[in-house]
Amino acid sequence: MKAKIDRNGILKVERAGEMKTQCCPYTPENYTSYCGDWCPKFEEVPENAKLHLSYRVKVCGGSTYEIIADERPKGAAHAQE
């Protein structure tokens, strides 16, 4: 699946042709707790570490997403929930 990380570090997954915010699967019925780079279960996995061409994100030890856009500012600290 394709995804992007928005400027705040929140994971957005492509579904039905549009990017939708991924909610945290560990907080059921709480649609304001988002999946993002502040979570210890959010693992960034480089595809080609030497060239930094692309990378994937593994979420909660399961689903893996191909990151097609990373909108986080360079050098900024991880986002806060």
C-alpha positions as CSV (number, residue, x, y, z in Angstrom):
1,M,0.0,0.0,0.0
2,K,1.1,3.6,-0.7
3,A,1.2,6.2,2.1
4,K,2.7,9.6,3.0
5,I,3.8,11.2,6.2
6,D,2.3,14.7,6.6
7,R,4.1,17.7,7.9
8,N,3.1,16.8,11.5
9,G,4.4,13.2,11.2
10,I,0.9,11.7,10.8
11,L,0.6,8.6,8.5
12,K,-1.9,9.0,5.7
13,V,-2.7,5.8,3.7
14,E,-4.0,5.7,0.1
15,R,-7.5,4.2,0.0
16,A,-10.0,4.5,-2.9
17,G,-7.7,6.9,-4.6
18,E,-7.2,9.4,-1.8
19,M,-5.0,9.8,1.2
20,K,-6.8,9.1,4.5
21,T,-5.5,9.6,8.0
22,Q,-4.6,6.3,9.7
23,C,-6.1,6.0,13.2
24,C,-4.3,4.0,15.9
25,P,-5.5,0.4,16.0
26,Y,-4.8,0.2,19.7
27,T,-7.3,2.9,20.6
28,P,-10.6,1.5,19.3
29,E,-13.5,3.9,18.9
30,N,-11.2,6.9,19.4
31,Y,-10.9,8.6,16.0
32,T,-8.6,11.4,17.2
33,S,-5.6,9.2,18.1
34,Y,-3.6,9.0,14.9
35,C,-0.7,6.8,13.8
36,G,2.4,8.8,13.5
37,D,6.2,9.1,13.9
38,W,6.0,9.7,17.6
39,C,4.9,6.1,18.3
40,P,7.4,3.5,19.2
41,K,5.6,1.0,16.9
42,F,6.2,3.3,13.9
43,E,9.3,1.9,12.2
44,E,10.9,3.6,9.2
45,V,12.7,1.0,7.0
46,P,15.0,2.3,4.2
47,E,14.8,0.4,0.9
48,N,18.2,1.5,-0.3
49,A,20.0,2.9,2.7
50,K,23.1,4.1,0.7
51,L,21.1,6.2,-1.7
52,H,18.1,7.1,0.5
53,L,15.9,6.7,-2.6
54,S,12.8,5.3,-0.9
55,Y,11.7,3.7,2.3
56,R,8.8,1.9,3.9
57,V,7.0,2.3,7.2
58,K,6.1,-0.7,9.3
59,V,3.2,0.0,11.7
60,C,2.5,-1.9,14.9
61,G,4.8,-4.7,13.8
62,G,2.5,-5.7,10.9
63,S,1.3,-3.6,8.0
64,T,4.0,-2.1,5.7
65,Y,3.5,1.0,3.6
66,E,5.5,2.4,0.7
67,I,6.2,6.1,1.5
68,I,5.6,8.1,-1.6
69,A,5.8,11.5,0.1
70,D,7.4,12.7,3.3
71,E,6.2,16.3,4.1
72,R,8.0,16.6,7.4
73,P,10.4,19.6,7.6
74,K,14.1,18.6,7.3
75,G,15.8,18.6,10.7
76,A,12.6,19.0,12.6
77,A,11.9,17.0,15.7
78,H,9.3,14.3,15.4
79,A,5.7,15.4,15.6
80,Q,3.8,15.5,18.9
81,E,0.3,13.9,19.2
